[in-house]
Amino acid sequence: LRSSIQSAREISTMTEPRDVLNRRKFVQMGTGLASLAGAALGAGAQTTGEGISSGDEMPYRPLGQTGLKVSAISFGSYGFSNPGLLERAMDKGVNFVCTAAVYQNGVAEEAIGRVTKNRRKDTVLLTGWKCTPQSTKKDLLQSLDQSLKRLQTDHVDIIKTHDVDDPADLDLAAQYEAFEEAKQAGKVRFLGLSGHGGNLEKVLDKAIASGKFHVFQCKYNFMEYQSQEKLFEAAAKKGIGVVAFKVEAGKRQDEIPGLDSGQLTLRQAAIRWAMTNPNLGSVCVTISNFNVIDEYYQAVTKKFGQAERDLLRKYAEAVDQSYCRYCSTCEPKCPHRVAVADIMRYAMYFKYYKMEKEAMALYARLPGERRALPCLDCPGYCNQECPHRRSVRDGLLEANNLLTC
């Protein structure tokens, strides 16, 4: 790894227990914002941590018990196609690159390969295959071989089962059979999974109990998944490394005037909050331009403190009743079987990730009966079921207009 890898003492500055700052109360925002504004955020206020932590270079952390040390920021490649961005990020100390075969139908892997083929020994590389009940071991191994060809390498450090939202998918034997064969062939080292749906906590709980996984890559932010903290602790005890993504809770900061002002942005505050968790190895981010690389770099070279806490609270209060957590609580009550969580996620990609074509393509792939057209003539049974008091029907109708225009 690069010579700038921090010592264990330097790494620990991002994980001091006093910096935990009541994360469990933070993730209860959806059910108690009034109390949050007072006592919940008052705890830990003495830890301002506004200055540079010991060392202003990229921090590195162990990824569970894999023996890998990964940069606090990892390079997420959803929507990625510009090799120059990855080159710049790696020059700033990013050594962990996360992708999947399905990202842009392999375009992301191809762009990564053009960079990492010359820097492979300095790169921790994760890619993913999609395992369905119809997948065979042969299918998955072929997918891996195609990924390796695009990545221009003979092995990846981690192969993940991509986008797991049903605990039953962990019973699919093909993923374990394919992993063991690929590992014996020297093509992979560790098995992971990724997920960000309403069943994420159930998936993680079952995956921990299975003892089959070495790495989790999952959604993690200050507004969702109340039991996630304990699951991360349980994963750490089993030696499982955790990589977080979607830490910005919807990326809706542009809707809140004056939120990103001065020297602090929502991205930075959310990343610093996430990195207070000592059981987290890295935060996976989407890098869409060169300026944001410096923004992310500055996020992990400073500590979480009162300014970050106040900004996250302001954001949470502003979006609490409009931000969809994709929890799927309302879906069972829909008489039309509309895919609420998926549709709202695609709308987020369209509006806030600026990935309009990809979002529209994803929506078009949904079975026609699961799209939002039935919502036009529906009184909105979903509204009554949302635990966050969202107007779900209005959100679905807006999403349909965006994604079919």
N, C-alpha and C positions, 0 to 999 in steps of 0.2 A: 504494500500500500504506500501511498505517498508519504514523504517524510514528515508531512504536517499532521499526521495522525496524533491526536492528543494522548497524553498519558492517562492512566486510570484516574489520577487525581483531577485532571482537567475535565475529563468526561463527567465526573461526579458532580461538577458544579451545576449541571443542568438537572440533577436528580435529587437535590437535597430534600429531605422529608418536609422541611418547613415551607417548601415551595409548592407542595401539593395543593394548598389553598382551597380545601373543601370542594374538590372536583365532584364528589357525589351530590352535593347540594346544587352545584352548577347544572348538572344534567337533569335536575328536577324542575327546570325553568318552566316547562310546559304546564306544570300543575301548581306552581307557587311563585309567580313572578313578583307578587307584592312583598312577600317575606324575603325573597331573594335580594331585593333592592336594599334591604337593611342588614340583618344579622348574617345571612348566608355569605355575603361578600365581605363582611367585616372581618371574618376569621382570616388570619394570615396577612392582614393589612400591613403589619410591621415589616414584611419582606418586600420592600419596594423594588430592589434589584434593577434600578434603571441604568446602571453603568455597564460597561463592558465586563463580561465574565472573564475569568482568568484565562487569557489567551483570546485573540480575536480571529483565529482561524477556524475552519470548519470543524465542529466537534464530531467525534465518532463514538459509536456505542456497540456493545456486543449484541448480536441478534440471537437471543435465547442462548442455548448451549450448542449452537451450530459451530462455534469457533470462528465465525465470520464477524468482522467489525465493519459496520456500515455507517455512512455519513448520516448526520441528523436529518438532512434533506435527501430524499431519493427522487430520481427523475422518473416521473410518470409519463407515459407515452400515448395516452388516449388523445387522438387528434394530432399527433406529432408526425412531421414529415421533413423537418429542416435539420440536417445533421449539424449545422453550425451552432444551433442552440445547445445541443448535447456537448459539443466540443467546449463551448464556453463554460457550461456548468461543471464539466469535469476539471477544467482549468481552475475553477474556484473551489475544488475539493470534493465535489460529488463523486462518489465511487459506486453508488448503488443505482442500478437501472432496472426499472420494472416495466414489463410489457406483457402482451398476450397475443396469441396467433390471430384472434378475431379483430384486433385493433386495426381499423382501416383495411381489413382483408389482407393483412401481412405487410402493408406499407410501413407501419411503425417499425416492425422488426428489420425491414430492409434498410431503413434510415439509420437505425441503431448500429447495424452491422457495419456500415460504412465508416463508423467512428471507432467502435470497439475492436474491430479486427486488428488494429494497431495498438490498442491499449488494453487488451484482454486481461493481462496479468494484474492490472490495477483496477479491474471492474468486478463487482459482484452483480451477477446477471440473473434476473428472474423473468421467466416467461410462463405462459399458461396454456393449458388445453381445456376444451369444453367437454365435460363428460355428461352424457345423458343416458337414460335407461337403454337406449338403442346402441350406445357406443360399445365397441369391442376393444380388447387389448390391442389388436392390430391397428384399429382406427387411431387410437391415441398415440401409439408408437410412430405411425406415419405422420401424424400431426407434429410430433416432436422433431422428427427428422426434417420436415419442411421448415420448422422454426429454426433449427440449427443451420440449415442452408442459408436462410435469409439473414440470420445473425452472423454468418461467416465465422462460426466457431464449431468445435467438436463437442462442446459440453456447455450446459448452463449450471449455475450453482443451485438454483431452486426451480422446480417445476410445480406450478400450482394448478389445482382444479379450479377453473375460473367461474366466478359468479354462482356460488352455491347459495340457494335460498330455501331449500327444502331439506330438513334433516335426513329424510329418506335417501337423498342423493349420496349420503355418506356410506350407504350400504352397497353401493355399486362396486362390485369387485374389480371391474376392468381397470379402474384408476390405480389400484394397489398392485395389481398384476403387472401393469405397464410400467409403473414406477420401479418395481423390483428388477424387472428385466433391463430397463434403461440404466439403472444404477449399476448393475453388474457389468454392463457394457461401457461404463465410464461416461455416460452421456448426461447424467444428473447426479446431484449429491443429496439434495433434501427435497421433501415433499411439503407443499403448502396448499392453502386454499384461500380464496377471496370471496367476499360477500358484502352486501350492503342493503339487503331487503328487510322486510318486517320480521322475518324469522331468524335474523342474524344471531341473536343471543341463544336461541335453541340450537342453531348449527354449531356455534362455538362450544357450547356445553357438551354436546355429543362428540364433537371432534376431540376435545380434551380427554374425555373418558375413553375414547378409542385407542389412544396412545400411538396413532399412526402418523400424526402430522408433526412437522418441525417448525413451520412458520404459518402465521395467520396474516393476511392482508385484508383489512376491513375498515369500514366507515367508522369514524370516531369523531365526535364533536361535543361541544358544551351544551347541546340542547336535546340529546337523545340517549336512548339505551341505558336505563337506570342501573341495570345489573352488570354493565360492561366492566366496571372497575374490578369487581370481584372475579369476573371471568378472566381478566388479564392477570390478576394475582394467581389464580389457579393455573393458568397457562405457564406463567413464569416458574412455578414450582415443578412443572413437568418439563421445563427446559425449552418451551416453545417461544420462539421470537415473534414479536408483534410489529406490524407495519400499519400505520394509520393512513387513511385518505379521506377526502371530503371533510376536512376539519373546519371549513368555513361555514358550515351549516347553511348551504344554499347559495352562497356567493351573491347575496342581494344587497350589498353595501351601496351600490349606485342609487338605490331607491331611497336612501336615508341621507338627506342633505347634511353636509358637514361632518359625516362620520369619519371618513378617511381624510383627516386634516393634520397639519403640523408634521411631526416626525414619526407618526405611528399609523399603520393601516390595519384593517381587519385581518388581512392575511397574516401579518406579523403577530398580532395579538393572539389569533387562534393557534398558530404554530407554537408560540411560546407557552400557551396554556397546555397544549397537548404534550409538549416535551417536559412538563413538570411531572409527568407520570413516569416513575422509574422503571416500569415494566414495558415501556415502549422503546423500540429500537430505532425507528425512523418515521418521518412524516413524508408520504409520497405526494408530490405536488405536480400540477400541470404547468409547464413552462411554455408560454405562447410567444414571448418576445424577449429580447436581450435585457431590457430594463428590469423585468421581473426577477431575473436571476440575482441581481444585486439586492433586490427587496427581500427575497427569500434568504439570501446569505446573511443579511443583517438581522433577520428574524431569529436565527439560531446562535448568533454571537452575543445576544443580550438576554437578560433574564425577564421572566414574567413578574409584573408588579402592579401597583395600583392603577396606573394609566391603562394598562391592558385590561384589567378587571372592569374598569368603568366603561371602556369601549365595548367589551363583549356584553355587558349588561344592557347598554343602550341598544345594541343591535338586537338582542334577544327580545327585549320589550317591544321593539318596533315590528318584528316579524312573527311573533309568537302565534298569532291567530291566522296568519296567511301562509306560513312555511309548512309545506307538506313533509312529514317525516318518513313517508313511504312505509308506514307501519302495517298497512293493509287491514286495519281494524274495521274499516267501513265496508270492505269488499263483500264479506259474506251476506250483508243485508241488501246488496244490489240485486234486484230481480232480473237484471239483464246481463249479469256477470261481466260488467265493464272492468277492465284491468286498470283500476284506479292508480295503484302505486307505479306501475310501469309508465302510464301516460303522463303522470305528473313529473316523473323523472325525465322523460323525454322533453317535456316542456321546459324543465330546468336547463337541459343541455342547449335548447334553442335560445332561451332568453338570456341566460346568465353565463353559459360557457361559450356562447357565440359559435356554436356548432350546428347551424341551421340545417344543412343538408344531411348530416349524420342523424340528427334528431328526426327529421321527416322520414328518412329511410327506415329507421327503427319503428316508427309509428305505422308505416305502411306494411311492415312485416307482421304486425299483430293480426290475428284472425278478425275479419270484418265485424263479427258479432261482439268482439271484445273492445272495440273502439268506442268513442264517446258519443256517437250519433244518437243513441237511445236517450241520452240525458236531456235532449230538447223537449221531450214530452213527459219527462219524469218529475214528480214533485220534489225529489231530492231526499230519498231515504238515507243516503250517505251522510247528509249534513247532521242528522240526529245522532249518528254513531261516532263522529269524529271526537276523540278525547281532547282535542286541542281547539274545538269550537270553530273550525274552519268552515267556510262555505265551499264544500267540496264540489258541489254541482257547478257552481260558477267557474271554479278552477278548471274543471273538465271541459266545459264549453269553450273557455278561452284557449285551452290546450288544443282542442280540436281545430279551432280556427287558425291557430299558429301553424300546426303541423300538417295541414291540408291546403294551405294557401298556395 
